[in-house]
Amino acid sequence: MITIIGLIFSPSVFSQKIDKSKLEQDLKTVVESKDYEKAAYYSYQLAKSSYSQKENKEALDYLDKYFDYSKKSEDELLEYLAYQLEGDIHLSMNDAGKALNSYKKSLKAANRIGRADFEIEASLATASAFMAQGRHKRAISPLEEGLSLSIVNHNIEAQERAYDLLIQSHKALGNSDKVKEYETLLSDLAPIAEEDNSGLEADVDSQATGTTRRRVRRNNGGLDKLRQVEDSLLAVRYSLEETEQSLRNMEAVSEKQLLEIDLLNKDKELADLEIKAQNARLKNAALIRNFIIVALLLTAALVVVLIRSYRKKIEANKEIDRQNKNIQSSINYAKRIQDAMLVNASVQESLIPESFILFKPRDSVSGDFYWFSEIKSWYDPDVVFAAVDCTGHGIPGAFMSLVGINALNNIVNRGEAESNQILENLDIEIRQALQQETTGNRDGMDIALCIYRKEKNILEFSGAKNPLIYIQDGELHQIKGDSRAIGGYRPTKKKPGPFKKHVVPIDQPTMIYVFSDGFQDQFGGGDNSKFMIKKFKELLLSIHHLPLAEQKRELDKTIEDWKGKEHQTDDILVMGIRLDEV
């Protein structure tokens, strides 16, 4: 019997006393005044109260009202909570199928909000519904996604929950090796979790097993998390008056007081600069001292190695092998982090169903990356996507890719919705992040970025060095990117020209391609030459009519045949998107 723990919010979590009659009267009042945002909120509160009293059918009726009212409001946080509550109710009624549908919707809402803790909770809840159906193999994917997010966000509590559920699923599937692997990882987390939860452990019987303590922490952690979410929701609703009063108090500060504050801040900045200069001097002195110590140690070690080289050869080889394994382990960990940052297949399919991505890192991690996001519009959200080629490859390129992904997400989340302005902002953020104006750092990235505006049936393109290729009615078109890159070296201080925005009408079936330079720069063939852009365009034109999965296979087969026994020259990224008039 598989026991699913620490995921579903039981009715006791919502046991705070609520005056339902007053809430119902408030609901009636706001509906009459057509304040649908508050109507949705009160309906959710009534559903939560009914669930706490185990009145599940009544709770579902209130949730139906919530979903009606929520269509006229835009509270994504409340939408996430409502779907989570609906899933909990269905699961408590042993209807795992409906629970799964609700949890999937909560996961989509969490993705739109962009809160990693919500995405983790929704992923694990989705997996719990699969497990309740006995579909343990299907539960593995959302569990691994939740685990990856919890690792990236250093959420030890969520990692414990994910490992525990992965152990249960693999036990049910008879995967003893996986069970052992995840039990070991879970055991390794125990010391960290014990330290973080020492206050909680004091309330647990001193004779309880480690597994029991972990389950108590996970249960309480999940309840605390939901309570925090609800508290934040209530705070949003009822703290406006306090905020307005605070603003009035701030306006009451006299001009003299503001000037005094400004002078104090300048004094503090000067003091901070002096401290930083002193720290820099101390750091330089320490570096010189450490260099001398290291040089002496290396000299002594070299003498010992020369004397004992033959006798220590086997031990040295073993040590090198161990270090290589540690390095490879670190690279694999970096790959898991990069994979977690990239858009997963389900999000890609939900944004642009007719698409493929050929992604072939030269090393374990990549300096190329692909990126998708949404831009809000009146009806269907616009979709923005990009193929990005960072300076270098491997670990350095991967670090640049993480900086680029974070910068693009920040720019779109701030509301920027024009392709050329996204690139302008990205250039600024990369230069600021790498302090290129002061450090002389020359790292940067080339990018092809598109926005598909469904309502207007157009595609907007802006490029930093990288082009856009599109095929309409059997004819291939290419729009070159601007000659400037994102970040990187600039020979003069003269401000470069702005990025241009190009518009492609989607008035007929259109095949879109954006890519890095890795494909056409690959060496191979009979004379070990580059594949070249001309041959690449001929290949795209010859396969554009094929189904997308076949296009991807043909591209992969072609480059592998061309490469032969040669090493891969660079990271390879090709994105293909098929669009049609809506």
N, C-alpha and C positions, 0 to 999 in steps of 0.2 A: 504493500500500500504506500503510494507516494504522498507525502505531506507537503503542501505548498505553504510556506510560512513567510511572515513579514512583508506581505504584498497587499493584501486586501484590507481596506479600512472597515473594521467591524462597526456596528451601530453604536457601540459604547464610545467611540471616538467623537461622535457628534452629540454626546449626551448633555451638553450645556443647555440649561432650561431656556426655552424660547416661548414667548407668549404668542401662540399660533393665532388666536382670535384677533389680536392686535395686528399681526402680520397680514392676515387675510383682509382686514379692514384697510390697512395701508396699501395692499395690492389693488384693492378695488378703487381706491382714491387715485393712485398714479395711473391706472388704466384709463379712468375717466378723463384725466388731464393729458392723456397720450404721452406720458413719460415712460416710454417702453424700456429704456435702460434700467430704471428703478424697478419696473414691473418684472423684468427678467431676473434682477437680483433678489427681489422678494420671493419669486417663485422658486428660485434655487434654495433659499433659506427654508421655505416651507417643505420642500422635498427632503432636505437634509434633516429637518426636525422629525418628519414622518419616518424616515429610515431609522433614526435613533430610537423610535418607539416601535420598530419592527413592523410598521405599517407599509409594507413594500409596494403594494398596488397603489395606494394613495401617493406614495413618494414618486412613482413613475408617472402618475397623472400630473403632478406638479411639474415634473421635468418636461412633460409634453408642452405644458403652458410656457415653461422657460424657453424651449426651443422656438415656439411661435413668436414670443416677444424678442428673442435675441436676433431674429432676422432683421429687426429694425434698429439694432444697436451694434456696436463694434467693440465689445469687451471680450478680447481673446483670452484673457486670464480666466474670466468667469466661464467661458466656453470650455476651456481645458478642465476646470473643476467639475463642471456639469457632466461631461462625458466620463470622467473618472468615477463620479458618484453613480452614474447610470450603470457602468460596468460592474462596480462593487455590488449594486443591488441585484443585477442579473446573476452574478456569480453566487451570491448568497441564496438565490432561488434555484441554484443548480442548473441554470440555463447558460452554459459556457459559450454556446454559439453567439447569443446576443451580447454577452459580456465581451467576447472577442471583437465584435463589430464596434462596440462603444470604445474599447481601449485603443483600437486602431485610429478612431477619430480623435481621441485625446492625444495620440502621438503626433498626428498631423497638426493639431493646435499647438502642441509644445514646440514643434519645428518652426511654426510661424512666429511664435513668441521669441524663440532663440534662447530660451533658458535651458542650460545643460541639465540642471537638476530635474526639471520637468520631463525632459527627453529621457533621462535615465529611468524615472519612475514609470513613465508610460511604456517604455520598452519592456521593463520587467513585468508590468501588469499584463501586457500583451502576451508575453511568454507564459504567464501563469494561466491564462485562459486556454492556450494551446495544451498545457499540461493537464488542465482539468478535463479536457477532451480526450486525453490519452495520446495526443499527438506530440510526443516528446521530441521527435526528430525535427518537426517544424518549429519547436520552441527554441532550438539552439541558436538560430540566426538573431532574433531579437535579444536573446540573453548575451550573445557576444557583442552586439552593438551597445547594449547597456553597460557591459563590462569595459569596453574601450572608452566610452565617455567618462565613466567613473574613474578610470586610470588617468585620463588626460586632466580631469578636474580634481584629482587627489581626494576623491570621496571614498574614504576607507570603508565606511558603513555600507555604501552601495556595492563596493567590490565584494564584501563579505556576502551580501545577499545574492549577487550574481553568481559567485563561485558556488554557494550552497545549492542554488537551483540548477546550475550546470551539473553538479554532482548527482542530484536527484534524477535529472533527465538521462544522463549517461548511464546511471545504474539501471534505469528502466529499459534502456536500449542495449544493455549488456556490454557497454564499452568500458571494460575494466581499466585499460590504460589511461583513458581520459579521466575516469573517476579518480585514479591515483594521482594524476597530474594536478587536477583541480583541488584535491584534498591537500596536497603539498603546498600549493599556492595559498590556499585558505589558512593553513597552519602558519605559513610565513607571515601572514597579515596579523596574526593574533597578538604579538607583542605591541604593535602600533595601536591596534584597536583597544587593547587592555589599558594602555596609557591614556588614550583619548577618552575612555569611558570609565575611569577609576571611580568616579562618584556614583555611577550607576551600579558598578559591581558590588558596592557596599550594601545595596539593598537586596542582593541575590544571596541565597543560602550558600555559605562557605563550602558546603559539600557538593554543590552542583558541578556538573561536568563543564569543560570548555565549550562544547557544542551548545549546551543549554544557555550558557552566558551569551554566546554570540547571537543566539536566536532572540534572547530578551533584548539585546541591544538593537537588533534589526527591527524588531516589532516596535519598540519605543521610538527608535529613530524615525521610522516611517510615520508614526503618529505625530511626532513633533514636527516633522516636515509639513504635513497637511495642516496642522494647527498654525504654523508660521505662514503658510499660503493664505489661510482664511484671515488671519490677523492683518496681513498686508492688504487684503481685499477690503476689509472693514475700515482700515486706516485710510484708504483711498476715498471711501465714501464719506467718512465723517470727520475728516481732519481739515476740510476746506476753510471752515471758519477760523480755526487756529492759525492756518497758513496766512489768511488775509490779515489777521491781527498782527502776525509777525512782520508782514510786509509794511504795515502801518508804523510799527515800532522802528523798523529799519529806516523808513523815510523821515522819522523824527530826529534822527541823528544830525547834529549840527554840522555846518561846513567846517567849522574849526576842528571838531572831533575827527572828521574825515581826513583833514590835512595832517593832524597829529598821527593818525593811524598810518597814513602814507609815509610820513617821515620815519616812523618806527619800522615799517616794512623795509624801507631802503637801508636803514641801519642794519637790519637783520641780514639783508642780502649781501651787504659789504662784509659783515662778519662771516657769513657762510662762504663767501669767496676766499677770504683769508684762511679759513679752516681747510677748505679744499686745497688751496695752494700748499699749506703746511703738510696736509696728508700726502699730497703728491711728492713733496720733497722726501718725506719719511719713506714712502713707498719705493722711490728711486734708490734711496740708500739701502733699503732692505733688499732690493733686487741685486744691487752690486755685491752686497755681502753674501747673499745666497748663491750668486753666480760663482764667487770665489770658492765657497764651500763645496758647491757641486763640482767645480773644476778639479779641486783637490781630491774629492771622493772618486771622480771618474778616473783620475790619474792613478790613484791607488788601486782601484778596481781593475784597470787595464794591466797593471803589473801582475796582479794576482791571476788574471785570466791568462796572460802569456805564460806564466809558470805552470798553471794547472789546466791548460786548455784541453789537453788530450783526456785527462781523467774526468773532467767535468763536462765533456761533450754531450754525453747521453742525458745527464741531468739538465743541461742547458736546453737541449732540444725539447725535453718534457716541459720545461718552464715556458718555452716559446709557444708550445702547443696549447698550454693552459691559458696563456695570455691571449693567443689568437681566438680561443673559444670565448674568453671574456669580451674581447672586442666585437666578435660576431654577435654575441648575446646583446651587447649594447646597441649594435646596428639594427638587430631584429626588433629591439624595443623601440628604437627611433622609427622604424618602418610602421609599427603598430600605431604610434602616435600620428605619423603622417597619414596613414590610411583612415584614422578616425577623423582627421580634419577634412579630408576630401569628401565630396558629396557621394553618398551611397547610391546604389542602383535604384532603390525604391523611390528616393527623392528625385533622381534624374528622370525616372519614368513618369512620375506624377507631374513634373514640370514640362517636359517635352517627350511624349511617348515615342515618337518616331525619331530615334537618335541612336548613335553608337559612339563608343570611345575606344580607340586603340591606344593603350597606354603601356609602354615598354621601357621602364627605367633601365639605364645602363648598369647601375649598381643596385643594391638592395633598396636604397631610397633615391629619390629623383629630384632634379632641379626643375623639371617641367611639372606643371600641374594644371588641372582643369577645374572650372568653378561655375556653379549655377546659383541663381538667387531669383527672388520675385520682387517686382516693383508694383506697389498698389496702384490700381486705376479704378475707374467708375464701375466697370463690370468685371471682365476677366483680368486678372493681374498680368502685367507685362512680365516677360521672362528675359533675364539678362544672363549671358553665358560668355565664357572666355577660355582661350587656350593661351597659356603663359609659359615663357621660356626664361628661367632665371639664369644669372651668371653662374657658370660651373655646373657640376653634377655631383652625385654622391652626397655626403654629409653637408658640405658647404652649400650646395644647391638646395638641399632639403631645408636648411635653416632659412634661406631666402624665401622658399616657397611658403613656409609658415608665416613669415612677416607679410608676404603678399596676400595670403588668404585672409589674415586678420585685418589688414588694411582695407581690402575690398569689402568685407563684411561691414566694417565700421562706416565706410563711405555710403553704402546703400542704406544701412540702418539710419543714417542721418537724413535720408530723404533725397539724396542726389539721384536724378532720374534721366540724365542726358549722357550719352556714351562718351562724348568728348570731354565733358566736365568730370566724369568719373576718372578718366585717365589723367586729367590735370591734377585732381585731388590725390590720386595714387602717386604721382610723381612727387608731390609735396610731402606726403607721408613717408615715402621711402627715403627721401633725402633727409628728413628730420629724424627718422628712426635710426639711420646709419650715420647721422651727423656729418654728412659728406662735405658740407661747406667748411668745416673746421678740421676734420680728420684726413681728408684727401681720399677717403674710401671711394672706389670706383665701381662697386657692385651695382647691378641694376637688373632690368628684365625687359624683354620684348613681349608684346601682347597683341592679340587680336580679340576685340570685345564687341559683342553684338547685343542689341535689345530687340526682341520680337514683340511688336505692339499688335496684339490680336485684334483689337477693336478697329484699328486703322488698316490692317492687312499690309503692314510695312515692316521692313527690317532695317534698323539703324546700325551702322558700323563705324568704329573708330579704331585705328591701329597705331601701335608704336613699333615701327619697322616690319611687323608681321602683316601679311595681306589677308584678304577675304577672297575665296573662290566660290562662285555660285554658278549653277547650270540651270538654264531655262530653255525649254523647247529644243533640247539637244545641243545647245550652244553654250560654251564655257566662257565666263566673264571673270576678270580679276580686278579687284580694287586694292591698290597698294596702300600700305600703312604709311604714316608720316615717317620722315627720316630720323626723327629724334627717338631716343629710348626713354624708358621710365628709370629715373635715377641714373647712376653711372657718370662717366667722365664728360665734362664739357670743356672744350679747349679755350673758350673765352667766357667772360662774365656777361656777355650780351644775352638778354632774355630771348629764348627760342620762340619761334612762332607757335601759335596755339594749335592744339590737335583739331583736325577736321572731322566733321560728322557727315557720313555718306548715307543716302537713303535708297533702299532697294524695294520697289513695289512687289508685293506677293500677290499678283493677280493671276497666277497660274502655278501649277506644281513646280516647286523649286527645291534643288538640292544644294545645301550650304556646307562648306568645308572651312574649318579653321584649324591651324596646326602650328607646331614648332618647326625648327629647321633640321631636326634629327633625321627625318625620313630621307630627304633629298641629299643630305650630307653623308649618308652611310657609304662607306667604301665597300667595293665588292665587284662582282662581275668577272669577266675573263681577264681584264687588265687592271684590276684593283683600283677602279676609278669611282668617283662619286656618282650617286644615282641621278642627281640633278633635278631642278625644278621642272624643266621641260618634259622629261620623262614622267615625272610625278603627275603633271596636269593631264598628260595623255592617258595615264592609268586611271585617274579619276573620271575622265570623260567616258572611258570604256566600261566602267562599272556602275555609273551613277543610277542606271535604271534598275539595278538588282535590289532585292530586299536588303535592309540595312545589315542584318546579321551576316549575309553572304558578302556584302561589301567589306565588312571588317575582316572576314576570313581571307578574302582575296588580297587585301592590303598586307595582312600579316604573312601570308604565304609568299607573296612577292618579295617583301623585304628580307625574309629569312632565306629564300632561294638566292637573292642577290648577295647577301652577306656571306653565305657559304660558311667556310671555316674561319673567316676573319672575325675579329672582336667587334662588338657593337661600338660605334664611334661616339655616339651621344645618346641622351635620353630621346625617346620617340613618343610623340603625341599627335594623334589625328582625331578630330571630332567631326562627325557627320550628322547633319540634321535635315530631315525632310519636312518642308512646310507646304501648305496649300491654302488657298483662299478660304477664309472662314465664312 
